[in-house]
Amino acid sequence: MKLRDDWEFRGLVHQVTDDEILDRLSAGGVTGYIGFDPTAASLHLGSLLQICLLRRIQLAGNQPIALAGGGTGLIGDPSFKATERPLLTHEQLQGNIEGIKEQLARFLDFTPGPSQALLLNNADWLTTTPLTDFLRDVGKHFTVNQMIAKDSVKSRLDRDDVGLSFTEFSYMLLQAYDFLRLNLDHNCTLQMGGSDQWGNITMGTELVRKTTGKSASGVTSPLLLRADGQKFGKSEGGNERVWLDASLTSPFQMHQFLLNADDQTVPALLRFFTFLDHDTIRSLDEATANAPQERAAQRALANAVVALVHGEQASANAERAGAALFGEEIAALDEKTLLEVVADAPSSTWSRGEIESGVAIGDLLVRCDLAGSKGEARRFLEQGGVYVNNVRVDDGATIGAESLLHNRYMVVRRGRKSLHLVMVG
């Protein structure tokens, strides 16, 4: 299938400078780039769409360039940001770039050849070009009127409470210069990014045209937002990102996040974040419409994305751990995975003597705040909705040390969602 047809099916194109670029990408031989902002030592799930775009153009016979913003990161992109970002040091940026480089190498093929991926750092030219040369060679091509008309800048200038520093105002010139340097040094004729980058991208295409007399193209993809308006890739409440670094967000946590995607968002996520074929995606759309309670699309999404980011084995382990959350398989989990599975559950620490002497199940529910009284506990038990390590227990049961997992933990559950982790100190 041609790249154009695939991208149109997936809804990957939001804006294009010229429609012919999609046909050129379908034919192969185009060099295109995407910039990655090194504000952290790891990319996050919100970055995965752009990573997948680079992978898609490479699979179609084009050359992808991943550009780390070691230079632009010193300034900070103001595009549609409510406030100015804190400035990072050279040392912080370099450390972040090293982490990003390692992650990008998982998705792109760096084997020498016509489609060899490149990983570059714009600090190599932005921190070495003399200021006066930059102003003469780049700044003269753009008017201030033109720059403040860009929506990404105008949204800040229209606010009385937040201004725009000259430092941030210069960002679009720096990004335009990136495109020019990549065009001159690597024959790069395409820049891609999210729709919030449209103003910066068109500045770059214009600078290439004015400087070299040749055409350059830009393509943006839609911004994916959750139902609450937050950019996709943040956990519940929008406080924590879902990172691609397993030490920051485990494969299990990523799997659970995607498994909980809402029915309205999951069709787009399947198209943006996976390489599943069109027929498979259509069948998952139908499954969501006809049997949403089975969450077939969410499971396919979680399995595919975790496998892409962390590998097939990590995906299989995450799926198994998720199933164990409500099954007796929880007893077979290793200690690390067990604690990940119940990481969000309230917990309490008991003495070993308390457990070894045996605890009546009603008392256990009350102490774990899963019942307000022994009478309420009895009603829950009579309804058959009380479990210890996902094994149903009845009224009158006594729980002892034999129920400890790894000789230290016990998972007490009432109903489907009320969990409590007992830990023996």
N, C-alpha and C positions, 0 to 999 in steps of 0.2 A: 504494500500500500504506500502511495506517495505521502510524503510528509505533509503536504498541504491538506490532503483529505483527512489524515489522522488528526492534525491540529484543529481542523474545523469541527470534527466530531467531538473532540475533547474540549472545545471552547477555550483554547489556549491563547487566541489572538484577541486583543482588546483594541489596539491601535497599530497602524502601520504607516510608515512614511510613503511607501510605494507598494502596491499589491504584488508586483512582479517578484519581490524578494522571496515570497513563499514558493514560487515556481523554481527560482534559482536554488533555494535550499533543497527542494525535492530532487533536483538534478545532481546535487552534490558539488563539492569544490569551493564552497564559501567558507571564509574564516569569520567567525562571530565571537563576541565576548560578552560576558556579564561581570559586573563588579560586585565584590562582596565586602561588606563593611566590617572591619575587625574590631568591633566594640567589645567583644568577648572572646574567650579562648575556644569557644565552640560555636558552630552554626546551630540553628534551631529548626524546628519542624516548619516554621514559616518560610525558611530559606529553601526548603526541599523542592518547591515548584521550579525555582530558577536552576537548581542543580539538575533536575530532571530535564529541563529545556536544553542544557548543554549536552546531556547524555543523548537526548533525542536527535539533535543535529549531528552528533558524531556517528550515531548508528545509521544516519542517512548519508554518510560519506562526506561530511563537512568537518572542518577543524574548529574545535572549541577552545577558547581561551578563558580561563578563570583568573580574574584580576583582583588580587588582594589590595585593599586600600591602605597601604602603609603610609602614603602621603596624604590622601584625602581624609584618612582617619584622624590626622592631626587637626583637621578643621571641623569636620562634622557636617553632615548633610542636613540642611534645614527643611527639606521638602515635607510640607504638611505636618511638621513637628510643632507641638504647642509651645515648647520652650527650648532654649539653646541647650545642647548636650554638654556635659562636663568634658573638658579637654583631657585627653590621655597623653601620657609621656611616651617618648620613643621606645623606652624599654617595655612598657605595657603593650604597646602595639606590636612590637616584635614577638613577644611571647604569644599574643593572640594569633598572629599570623602563622606561627609554627603549628598551633593546634588546628587551624583551619586547613592548612596545607595537607596535613595527615588525613583529615576527613575527606577532602575533595578527591584524594587519590583512590578512595574506595569506589567512586562512581564513574570516573573517567579513565580511558585507556591512554597511558603515556608512552606506549610502545612507538618507536620511531616509524614514521610513515606519513603519507599525505594527510591522514586524519588524526595525527598525533595531538593529543591535548597538551596545552601549555599552561603553566601556572606562573604568573608574573606578579610583580609588586610595583605599584606606581610610585613608590618612594624612590625607585631607581632614577626617575627623571624629575619628579616634582621637588625633591629635596636637593637637587644638584643644578637645576636651571636658574641662572641669575634672575633676580626680580625684574630688572629693567628689560632684559631680553623677553621675559614672559609678557610684560605689559605691552611691549612693542609688537610682538609676534602674535599674541592671542587677544589681548584686551582691545586693540584697535579695531577688531572686527565686529564688536558688539557695542550697542548703545545702552546706557542706563535705562532709558525708556523701554527698550526691548526686554531687559532683564527683569524689571519690576512688574512687567505685564504677565510674567509666568505665574500660573496659578499656585505653584508650590511656594513662591515667594509672597505673592499677593495676599495669601491667606494669613500670613503673619503681619504684613504691613497694615492690614485692615483692622487689626486688634489694637485697642488703646492700652491694654495692660502688658503686652509683650512686644518688644521691638525686634529688630534684626540687626545684629552686629555686622560690621564690614567683613569680618572674618567669615561668617556664614554666607554673606552675600556673594563672596568670591568663589564659593564652592562650585557653582555651575561652570565657571570658566576652567577650573581645574579638571572637572570631569570631561569637558569638551576637549581639553588638551590631551587627556588620556586617549580618547578616540583617535585624535590626530597622530599621536606617537605610535599607536598600535597599527594604524593604517600605513604609516611610512615604514615602520620596522618589520611588520609581519603581514602586510597586505590585508589587514582586517577591514572588512567593508560593512559589518553589521554589528550593532549594539542592541542587546536585549535587556529587559528589566520589567519590574512591576509597573503598573499604570501610574503610580506616583512619581516615576522617573521620566515621564514623557517630556517635560520641559528640559531636563538636563540632556536627554538623548537627542532632541532636535537641535539643541545648541551644538552638540558634537557633530551631527551630520552637516550642519551649516558650516562649521569651521573646516571640516575636511573639504567641502566643496569650494569654499573661498580660498583655501590655501593651495590645494592641489589641482583644482579644476575638475576633479572626478566626483562621481556620485557616491554617497554612502547611505545606508539604510538603518532604520530603527523599527523594532517591534516590541510592543509591551503586552504583557499578560494581565488578566484581571487580578485585582486584589481580592483575596478570599477572606471574607469576614464571617464570624460566628453570628448566631442569632442575636447575641447581645451587643453586636457592633464592634467587638474587639477583633483585632487582627488574629487570624487563625494561627495556632501554634502556642497559645498560652493555656495554662491549666485553668480549672474552675476558679472563677473569681478574677481571672486575668492577672494574677500576681506573679506566677512562676511560669517561665517558658518551658516547653518540652524540647530539651536539647538533644542533639545528635550524638553527643558524647555519653557513652554508657555509664561513666562514673558520675554524671550529673543527673541523667534520667535513664533509669535502667530499661532494658528491653521490655520487661514486664510492665513498667509504668507507661511506656509509650504504647504498648499493646492495649492496655486498659483505656488509655485516653482515646484512642481511635475506636475502640469497641463501643465507647459511649457517645460517638458522633451522632448527632440528631439525623432523623430521616430526611430532612430537607437539604442538609449539607452533604450527605454521603455520596450522592451521584457525582457531584463536582469533584470531591476528593478522590474517588475512584479514577476519574479521568485525568486529574492533575498529577497525582502522586504515584500512580501505578503504571505498569506496562502491560496490563491485562488486555487481551484482544477485545474488539468492539462487541462481538457476539456475547462474550462472557459478561461484559459490563451491562449490556442491554438486559440479559437474563437476571442480573442482580437488581437492576432497576425494577423489573417486574416483580421480583421476590419482595422488594421493599413495599411496593404498592399493594400486593395481594396478601402478604403474610409478614407485616412489619414486626410482629412479636418474635419471629425467629431470628431477626437481625443477621440474615445471611450476608448482606452487603457489608455490614460493619465487620463481621468476622473475616471476610475476604480482604477488606481494606487493611485491617490490623495485621493479618498474616503477611500480606504482600509488602507493606511498608517496612515492617520490622525486619523482614528478610532482606529487603533492599539495603537498609541502613546497617544492620548488624549481622546478617547472614541467616541462612536457612535454619541452622541448628538453634540459634537464639530465638528465632520466631517460633519454632516448634516447642521450645522450653517455655516460652512466655504463654503460648496457648495452653499448654498442659497446666501451668501454674494457675492460669485464669479459671480453667475447668475445676481445679482442685479447691478453689475458693468456696464452692458449694458442694463438693463431693468428698467421699471418704479418702480420695487420693491425697488429701492434704497431709495425711500421716506419712506419705512416702517422699514428701518434699525435703530437700536439704535445708539446713537451718537458715542459710542466707535467703533462699527463695521463700521460705515460710514467712520470714519477717517482712519481706517485700509484699507478700500477698496480704498481710494484715497490717501494713504500715499505717493506714489511716484509722485503724480501730482504737478506741480508748483502751487503756491498759491499767493494770494494778499489779503490785508486787506482794506476794505472799511468802510467809516463811515455809520452809520445807516441812516442818512439823505440822503445820495446819493442814497441808495437803495429805501427808502420810497418815494422819489420824482419820481422814475421810471427812467429806463435807456433804451434807444433804443438798440435793439439787435445788430445792427451794431457797435455801440459805445462799447458795452460790449465785443464783439469779439476782437476789436482792443485793448482795454485796457488789456484784458487777454492774449494778444500776440497770439491769435488764428487766427488773420488776420493781414496783414501788412497795410491795408488801408480800408476805408469804401467801396471802389469799390470792393476790393477783398472779403470783408465780404459779400457784396451783391451777388457776384457770388456763394459763398459757400451756402448762404441761398436759392438761386434759384435752386441749385443742391439737396436741401433737406437733407443736411448732418450736420445740426446744432441742438444741443439738450441742453435743460436746465433741469437738473435732469432727464436725459434720456427721456424727452418728446420733440418730434420734434417741432421746432418753425419756423415760416415763416418770411420773410422780412416784416418790418413794426411793428413787435411785440414790446411791451414795457414790460420790466421785472421789477417787484416791489417786495415789502416785502412779498407778498403772495407766492413767489417762494422760500423763505428761508426754509431750512430744520432745524428743531430744533430751529427755529427762529434765526439762525445764519449762516447757510452754504448754498451755492449754487454750484452745479457741472455743469460746462459748458463744452460741448464736441463738437469737430468738427471731423467728420469722426469717425473711430473706436478707434484710439489710442491717439488723441490729447485732453488731459484733462486739466482743470484748476479749482482750488477750490477757490471760493470767500468766504472770511470770514468777517463777520461784527464785527468790534472791539467794 
